[in-house]
Amino acid sequence: MNEFLLFVCATVWGISFVSQCASMEYIGPFTFSAIRCAMGTLVLIPVILIAKKIAITHQGKSATLAQFERIFGRSTVIGGILSGILLFIASNLQTIALKTASAGKGGFITAMYIILVPILGIFLHKKIGFNVWISVGLATVGLYLLCIKDGFTLGSEDLLLLACALFFAIQILVVDKYVPDANGIAMAAIEFGVCSLMSAVVMLFCETPTWELINECMGALLYAGVGSCGVAYTLQILGQRDVEPTMASLIMSLESVVSVISGAVILHQIMTGRELLGCALMFVAIILAQMTDVIAARRKK
């Protein structure tokens, strides 16, 4: 059941690339991020209150309730603010890139964070397995097929998506550092709130949104805000119970595959054979980067 919840989470995230592409026809990237993350924050607030009420009803003054009483603890607040700043950078880079890039390409290049995380771990003195370096090689070839144009040049949208993947990787490491001592849902609410506020400030200086244009893409905004931010994150929290983190990240990486399928079905964005081969190599690289840890975790059981 937990694995199914994580698969649903990956599906929601994968389709969210379509909502971003659709919204870019009406509003700017910072307007999109400001509204989307504000919706995510509003969705998570009642989730926190409901979870606390359930804890009181079924367990009284238990460890679960104590965790929710530390909503504004140091780790929750600092972790939420730092991850919110990184989310602001990463998500807006992604949204800007999706003005010209397809949903499928956006999904696959963004998924590079799964490989970048262990590479960045080198600077934290973490060991890197041989499988990760093979994954890097495969991903590099996949990126070449997917992104390199005539004359060996990367499109500006590809560079933005690569930068987005890098900042998402850093954000994952920040979350990993603070979330053990934090309230996860409250930390996410703060994260979305910070991202929304920062995006709104930039929006006021760089974009001129109107209610008419916002209303034109309200469906996509609701999906991205309520579905992708609020509901999918909650499913991730529930789904990761009793599931090894490596297996969880492997399941959630399927969002890249969903982004290609949904882009083709909903937006009629068809990739060339070369681009599909690049996606396939990148997907193999993502799986291989996680596989050794998954096998090791299974053997310990």
C-alpha positions as CSV (number, residue, x, y, z in Angstrom):
1,M,0.0,0.0,0.0
2,N,2.8,2.4,0.9
3,E,4.5,1.8,-2.4
4,F,1.2,2.5,-4.2
5,L,0.9,5.9,-2.4
6,L,4.4,6.8,-3.6
7,F,3.5,5.8,-7.1
8,V,0.4,8.1,-7.0
9,C,2.7,10.8,-5.6
10,A,5.1,10.4,-8.6
11,T,2.1,10.4,-11.0
12,V,0.8,13.7,-9.6
13,W,4.2,15.3,-9.8
14,G,4.8,14.1,-13.3
15,I,1.5,15.5,-14.6
16,S,2.4,18.8,-12.8
17,F,4.9,19.5,-15.6
18,V,1.9,19.7,-17.9
19,S,0.2,22.2,-15.7
20,Q,3.3,24.4,-15.6
21,C,3.6,24.4,-19.4
22,A,-0.1,25.2,-19.8
23,S,0.1,28.1,-17.2
24,M,3.1,29.7,-19.0
25,E,0.7,30.6,-21.9
26,Y,-1.1,33.1,-19.6
27,I,1.1,34.1,-16.6
28,G,4.7,34.6,-15.8
29,P,6.9,32.0,-13.9
30,F,7.0,34.0,-10.6
31,T,3.3,34.6,-10.6
32,F,2.8,30.8,-11.1
33,S,5.2,30.0,-8.2
34,A,3.7,32.5,-5.9
35,I,0.1,31.3,-6.3
36,R,1.1,27.6,-6.5
37,C,3.1,27.6,-3.3
38,A,0.5,29.8,-1.4
39,M,-2.1,27.1,-2.3
40,G,0.3,24.4,-1.0
41,T,0.8,26.2,2.3
42,L,-3.0,26.7,2.8
43,V,-3.6,23.0,2.1
44,L,-1.0,21.8,4.6
45,I,-2.2,24.0,7.5
46,P,-5.4,22.0,8.0
47,V,-3.4,18.7,7.5
48,I,-1.2,19.7,10.5
49,L,-4.3,20.6,12.7
50,I,-6.1,17.4,11.7
51,A,-3.1,15.2,12.4
52,K,-2.7,16.8,15.8
53,K,-6.4,16.2,16.6
54,I,-6.1,12.5,15.6
55,A,-3.1,12.1,17.8
56,I,-5.0,13.6,20.8
57,T,-8.0,11.3,20.1
58,H,-6.1,8.0,19.7
59,Q,-2.9,8.4,21.6
60,G,-3.2,11.2,24.1
61,K,0.1,12.9,25.2
62,S,2.1,10.5,23.1
63,A,5.4,10.9,21.1
64,T,3.3,11.6,18.1
65,L,1.5,14.5,19.8
66,A,4.8,15.8,21.1
67,Q,6.2,15.9,17.6
68,F,3.3,18.1,16.5
69,E,3.7,20.4,19.5
70,R,7.2,21.2,18.2
71,I,5.8,22.8,15.1
72,F,7.9,25.9,15.4
73,G,11.0,24.3,16.8
74,R,14.4,25.5,15.6
75,S,15.0,22.7,13.1
76,T,11.5,23.1,11.6
77,V,11.8,26.9,11.1
78,I,15.5,27.0,9.9
79,G,15.0,23.9,7.7
80,G,11.8,25.4,6.3
81,I,13.3,28.8,5.5
82,L,16.5,27.3,3.9
83,S,14.6,24.8,1.8
84,G,12.1,27.5,0.9
85,I,14.9,29.7,-0.5
86,L,16.3,26.8,-2.5
87,L,12.8,25.8,-3.7
88,F,12.3,29.4,-4.8
89,I,15.4,29.2,-7.0
90,A,14.9,25.7,-8.3
91,S,11.2,25.9,-9.1
92,N,11.4,29.2,-10.8
93,L,14.3,28.1,-12.9
94,Q,12.2,25.1,-13.9
95,T,9.1,27.2,-14.7
96,I,11.1,29.7,-16.8
97,A,12.6,26.8,-18.7
98,L,9.2,25.2,-19.4
99,K,8.1,28.2,-21.3
100,T,10.1,26.7,-24.2
101,A,11.0,23.1,-23.1
102,S,8.6,20.2,-23.3
103,A,7.1,18.7,-20.2
104,G,8.9,15.4,-20.9
105,K,12.3,17.0,-21.3
106,G,11.7,19.1,-18.1
107,G,10.8,16.0,-16.2
108,F,13.8,14.0,-17.2
109,I,16.5,16.7,-16.7
110,T,15.0,17.7,-13.4
111,A,15.2,14.1,-12.3
112,M,19.0,14.4,-12.5
113,Y,18.9,15.5,-8.9
114,I,18.8,11.8,-7.9
115,I,22.3,11.4,-9.4
116,L,23.5,14.9,-8.3
117,V,22.6,14.2,-4.6
118,P,25.2,11.4,-4.1
119,I,27.8,13.4,-6.1
120,L,27.3,16.4,-3.9
121,G,27.6,14.0,-1.0
122,I,31.4,13.8,-1.8
123,F,31.8,17.2,-0.2
124,L,30.1,15.9,2.9
125,H,32.6,13.0,3.0
126,K,30.1,10.4,1.9
127,K,31.3,7.4,0.0
128,I,30.2,7.2,-3.7
129,G,29.5,3.7,-5.1
130,F,30.8,2.6,-8.5
131,N,27.2,2.3,-9.8
132,V,26.8,6.1,-9.3
133,W,29.7,6.8,-11.6
134,I,28.3,4.5,-14.2
135,S,25.0,6.3,-13.8
136,V,26.7,9.6,-14.4
137,G,28.2,8.4,-17.6
138,L,24.9,7.0,-18.9
139,A,23.1,10.2,-17.8
140,T,25.7,12.3,-19.7
141,V,25.1,10.4,-22.9
142,G,21.3,10.6,-22.3
143,L,21.6,14.4,-21.8
144,Y,23.6,14.7,-25.0
145,L,20.9,12.9,-27.0
146,L,18.1,14.8,-25.3
147,C,19.5,18.3,-25.3
148,I,22.5,18.9,-27.5
149,K,21.5,20.7,-30.7
150,D,23.5,21.1,-34.0
151,G,26.9,22.5,-33.4
152,F,27.2,21.0,-29.9
153,T,25.3,23.7,-28.1
154,L,22.9,23.4,-25.2
155,G,19.7,25.4,-25.4
156,S,19.1,28.0,-22.8
157,E,16.2,26.0,-21.4
158,D,18.4,23.0,-21.0
159,L,20.9,25.0,-18.9
160,L,18.1,26.3,-16.8
161,L,16.8,22.8,-16.1
162,L,20.3,21.5,-15.2
163,A,20.7,24.4,-12.8
164,C,17.2,23.6,-11.4
165,A,18.2,19.9,-10.8
166,L,21.4,21.1,-9.0
167,F,19.4,23.4,-6.6
168,F,16.8,20.6,-6.1
169,A,19.7,18.3,-5.1
170,I,21.0,20.9,-2.6
171,Q,17.5,21.3,-1.3
172,I,17.2,17.6,-0.7
173,L,20.4,17.6,1.3
174,V,19.2,20.5,3.4
175,V,15.9,18.7,4.1
176,D,17.8,15.5,5.0
177,K,19.8,17.5,7.5
178,Y,16.9,19.2,9.3
179,V,13.9,16.9,8.9
180,P,14.9,14.3,11.6
181,D,14.4,16.8,14.3
182,A,11.6,18.8,12.7
183,N,7.9,18.4,12.1
184,G,7.9,17.4,8.4
185,I,4.5,18.7,7.4
186,A,5.1,22.0,9.2
187,M,8.5,22.3,7.6
188,A,6.9,21.9,4.2
189,A,4.3,24.5,5.0
190,I,7.1,27.0,5.9
191,E,9.0,26.0,2.8
192,F,6.1,26.7,0.5
193,G,5.3,29.9,2.3
194,V,8.9,31.2,1.9
195,C,8.9,30.3,-1.8
196,S,5.5,32.0,-2.3
197,L,6.6,35.2,-0.6
198,M,9.9,35.5,-2.4
199,S,8.2,34.7,-5.8
200,A,5.5,37.3,-5.1
201,V,8.1,40.0,-4.4
202,V,9.9,39.3,-7.7
203,M,6.5,39.1,-9.5
204,L,5.6,42.7,-8.4
205,F,8.8,44.0,-10.0
206,C,9.1,41.8,-13.1
207,E,5.6,40.7,-14.1
208,T,2.1,42.3,-14.5
209,P,-0.4,39.5,-13.8
210,T,-4.1,40.2,-14.1
211,W,-7.0,38.4,-12.6
212,E,-8.4,37.6,-16.0
213,L,-5.2,35.8,-17.1
214,I,-4.9,34.1,-13.7
215,N,-8.5,32.9,-14.0
216,E,-7.7,31.5,-17.5
217,C,-5.2,29.0,-16.0
218,M,-6.9,28.5,-12.6
219,G,-7.4,24.8,-13.3
220,A,-3.7,24.3,-13.9
221,L,-2.8,26.4,-10.8
222,L,-5.2,24.4,-8.6
223,Y,-3.6,21.2,-9.8
224,A,-0.1,22.4,-9.2
225,G,-0.9,24.0,-5.8
226,V,-3.4,21.7,-4.2
227,G,-2.4,18.5,-6.0
228,S,1.3,18.7,-6.5
229,C,2.3,20.7,-3.5
230,G,-0.4,19.9,-0.9
231,V,-1.8,16.4,-1.6
232,A,1.3,14.8,-3.2
233,Y,3.6,15.9,-0.4
234,T,1.2,14.5,2.1
235,L,1.1,11.2,0.2
236,Q,4.9,11.2,0.2
237,I,4.9,11.6,4.0
238,L,2.4,8.7,4.4
239,G,4.0,6.5,1.7
240,Q,7.5,6.7,3.1
241,R,6.5,5.0,6.3
242,D,8.0,1.5,6.4
243,V,9.6,2.0,3.0
244,E,13.4,2.3,2.6
245,P,14.4,5.8,1.5
246,T,16.3,4.5,-1.5
247,M,13.3,2.5,-2.7
248,A,11.0,5.5,-2.1
249,S,13.2,7.8,-4.2
250,L,13.3,5.1,-6.9
251,I,9.5,4.9,-7.1
252,M,9.2,8.7,-7.1
253,S,11.7,9.1,-9.9
254,L,8.9,7.7,-12.1
255,E,7.6,11.2,-12.3
256,S,10.0,11.7,-15.2
257,V,8.3,8.9,-17.2
258,V,4.9,10.3,-16.3
259,S,5.9,13.7,-17.5
260,V,6.7,12.4,-21.0
261,I,3.5,10.4,-21.2
262,S,1.3,13.2,-19.9
263,G,3.0,15.8,-22.2
264,A,2.2,13.6,-25.2
265,V,-1.4,12.8,-24.2
266,I,-2.5,16.2,-22.9
267,L,-0.3,18.7,-24.7
268,H,0.5,16.6,-27.8
269,Q,4.2,17.2,-27.3
270,I,5.9,14.4,-29.3
271,M,9.6,13.7,-28.8
272,T,11.9,12.5,-31.6
273,G,13.5,9.1,-31.5
274,R,16.8,10.6,-30.5
275,E,15.1,12.4,-27.6
276,L,13.3,9.3,-26.4
277,L,16.6,7.3,-26.5
278,G,18.1,10.0,-24.3
279,C,15.2,9.8,-21.9
280,A,15.6,6.0,-21.8
281,L,19.3,6.2,-21.0
282,M,18.7,8.8,-18.3
283,F,16.0,6.6,-16.7
284,V,18.3,3.6,-16.6
285,A,20.9,5.9,-15.0
286,I,18.4,7.0,-12.3
287,I,17.5,3.4,-11.5
288,L,21.1,2.2,-11.5
289,A,22.1,5.1,-9.1
290,Q,19.7,3.7,-6.6
291,M,19.8,0.0,-7.2
292,T,22.9,-1.0,-5.1
293,D,21.4,0.7,-2.0
294,V,18.0,-0.9,-2.6
295,I,19.6,-4.4,-2.9
296,A,21.7,-3.8,0.2
297,A,18.6,-2.7,2.2
298,R,16.7,-5.8,1.1
299,R,19.5,-8.0,2.3
300,K,19.4,-6.5,5.8
301,K,15.8,-7.5,6.3
